């Protein structure tokens, strides 16, 4: 696995090639970051939503190609993280997630939950103006980034999620069980994960997007 230093260097090279210099800044837990998944039907609905499939295909706009999804390589049984370029790609990930679900046999009696945390990114001072555009008569922003750069941002988000304590992320407002999940003490396996960059908020000099993770818990 590449170190964060190597990832950062690769991202710097991508900036020189033209990628927008958006950088990961911090992770935030909102007031209600956890949702327990109490049935297989609800889990399938969550997966379909994250992948913008079935009844959620209406949310699949052009920016969906920026999303980063966990995909299980059934040969080496290790998760890979990738972007997709078509509904066929996303349906393939959904099918493999279904097979992984059957192998894990999750406990739907408060043994499975969806975590949603906010990843906050920043731009250098004055840089945002370079990416301001007018689309359909409305002013917006177009942050152009390469595949390597987006995967680098995801790597920083994932690393920050694993190092919540050392990074000083606030979670004291959560219940005892939720705090154990934050610290990964109550977590067994990660069933699925996605960084949704097709649904971002931009304010001031910060851009934020949600990192979603489906956990199989080892305690209730």
N, C-alpha and C positions, 0 to 999 in steps of 0.2 A: 504494500500500500504506500502511495506517495505521502511524504510528509507535507504539512501545511506550508512549509518553506518552499518546497518544490512546486506546490500548487500555486503559490503566490508568484513565483518566478515565471511560471507558464502563463499566468494571467497578465503579468507585466508585458510579456512578449506579444500577447494578443492585443493589448492596448496599443502598442506600437503599430500593429497591423490595422487598427481602426476600431476596435471594440470600445464601446462606451466604458469609461473608468468607474463604473458603479462598484462600490465596495461594501462588504458586509460590515455592519456596525455593532449590532446587539440582538439579543433574543428577548422576547417579552411574553410572559404568561398573563392572559387576560383574567377576568373575573371567573369565567367558567370554561377552562381549557379542556375539560374531560366530559365525554359523553359515553355512557355505558351502552354496549350493543347487546341487546337481550334476545336476539333471535338470528337464525341464519338468513332469513329474509331481509332483516335490517342490515346485516353485514353486506349482502349482495347489493343493496341499495346504496350503501356508503361507497363500495368499490365502483359502482356504475357512475355515481356522482363525481368522484375524484377523476375518473377516466373519461367523463363526459360521454357516457354511452346510454343506450336504451332511452328512457324518457328524458335524460339529461343531455342528449345530443344537441338540443337547442342552444346550449351554452358553449358549444365548440366553435369559437370564432378563430380567426387567423392566428391570434396570439397563443393558441393552445400549443403550438410547436415549441414554445418556450418552457413548458412544464417539464419537470424532471420526475420520472417514475421509477419505482423499484420494480425490477423484473428478475424472476428467479431462473437461473440457468439450471435446468434439471440434470444436466450432465455432471457439473461440478458442485451442484447444490449450494452455490454461493450467490447472494443477491448482486445484481448489476444495476447501475443507475443510468438511465438514458432518457433522451428526448424522443418523441415520436413524430412522424410526418404524415400519418394517415389514420383513418378510423380502423383500418385493418391492423395496423401496428397496435393500437390501443385494445382492440378486441383480443389480440394475441396475448397481451399482458393480462387482460381480464381472465382469459382461459387458464393461464398458468397460475394466477392467483387463486383460482377456484381449486386447482389440483393441490396447491400448497395448503389451502384451507382444509381440504379433506385429510391431508397427511398430518396436520397439526391437531385436528379434532378439537377446536376451541370450546371452552366452557361458556355457555351463554347465560349462566346464572351468576352475573357480575364478575365473570372471569375474562371479559373482553372489553376493551374500551378504545375510543377514538380520541387522540390527543391533538389539539390544535394550538400551535404557538405562532407568534408573529415574528417574522424575521425582518429586521429593519436595515436598510441599505442607505448609504449616503453618496453624494457626488462632491467632488472638489468645488470650492467656492466659485460661483459664476459659470460653472460648466453646464448647468441645466439649459441655459439659453441656447446652446448649440444644438439641442435636440427638440426644440419647440417647433411644432408643425401645425398646420390648419387642415383638419379632416372633416369633411361634410359641414363646413362652415363653422366648426368649433375648434378652439385652440386646445392642443393636447401635446403629448410628448412621445417621441419614438426613440427608445433606447436600443440601439443596434448592438448586439453582442454575438460573438461566435459560439459555436457549440462548446469548445474547450472552456471559454470564459464562463458560460452559464453553468457548466458542470463544476467549475471551480467555485462559483458562488454557492452551489449546493453543498460542496464539500465543507466549506466554512460554516454553513448553517448546521450541518450534521455534527461537525466537531464541537460547535458551541452547545448543541443540545446535550452532548455527552459529558460536557465539562461545566454543567450548570453551577456547581458549588464553587469551583475555583474562579469562575467568571463573575460570581456575585449576583446572579440573576435573582430577582425577587419572587418568592413563592410562599412567603409566610402567611398569606391570606387564605391558603388552601387548607382543606381538611387533612387529618393525619394520613389517611389512606392515599389521598392525592399527592401529598408530599413524598410519600414512599415511591409513588410512581415517578414523580419528578426526578428523584434520586436514583431511579432505575432499580431500586431494591425490591419492588413488587412486580417487576417485569420478567417474563420468561422469554418469549420470542416476539420478534417484530413480524407481523403478518403482511403488512403493506406500509409503504411510505410514499409521499408525494409532496413536492414543492410546487405550488400553483402560481406560476408567474403570469397566467392569463387573467388573474384577478388581483390587481395591485391598487394600492392607494398612494397618491403622491401629494405631499403637503410640505411647504417650506423647502427644505433641502433634503428631505427624506422620502424614500420610497419603501413601502412595506408589502410583504406577501406572506401567506400562510403556509407553514410546514405542517402537514397532516401525517400522523403515525397511528396505525392500528396495532395495539399491543395485546398479546396473550398474557394474562397476569398469572403469577404463581401464588398469589394470596388474595383473599377477598376482604 
